[in-house]
Amino acid sequence: MSANELVLDEFFIDAISEVLNIGMGAAAASLSEMVEDEVTLSVPGVEFVSRLEAANIIGTKVTEDVSGVLQGFAGAINGDALLLFPEEQSLELVRAVLQEDLPLEELTELEQDAMTEIGNVILNACVSNMADLFEKTMIGEVPAFVKGSLGSVLSVEQDKGIVLLLKMDFSIQEKNIHGYVTFLMDFASITELQKNIEAFLGDE
């Protein structure tokens, strides 16, 4: 089944958006402690699309290469979580987290480690929060730094499975940085996610 054939009602979309916003709140708290400054994260938009559609949507806002972190997760729901920032904003984020006005050359050298740490905090918070709310086991793999064109990072040529695409607003040290979180899942995992959301809401 393709993303175009997937039918999810607005109630489910709103529910998963709320679940992920809770996870972002936890991630913001962890990052605030890390940088000793207020960090805010929010998810203003969520949609389910194909890999190609995800690349096209992000591509309307991003013209350069992207940097990010890829982390697989398995358990009640399986898939890959991917945090993405435009290359320029990625370096700006690293500069803000390190709290140093470093030259571009030094920033680029530090980008991989800093982004991996940031991605680990954000993606783990999202996955762990879903696991806690659903009272299920979901385990994250070791995160990996990724960099390149949107098409290559999203593996558009595969165009298999469905992408849960989150637009993410990131505010730190008076800087507003816009990024994306994508969850790459097959139809079975999307169905399982829907069941867990329904069960969670039914228990409230």
Secondary structure, DSSP 8 states (H G I E B T S, - for coil): --TTT----HHHHHHHHHHHHHHHHHHHHHHHHHHTS-EEEEEEEEEEE-HHHHHHHHHTT--S-EEEEEEEEEESS-EEEEEEEEHHHHHHHHHHHHT----HHHHHHHHHHHHHHHHHHHHHHHHHHHHHHHT--EEE---EEEEE-HHHHTTTTT--SEEEEEEEEEEETTEEEEEEEEEEE-HHHHHHHHHHHHHHHHH-
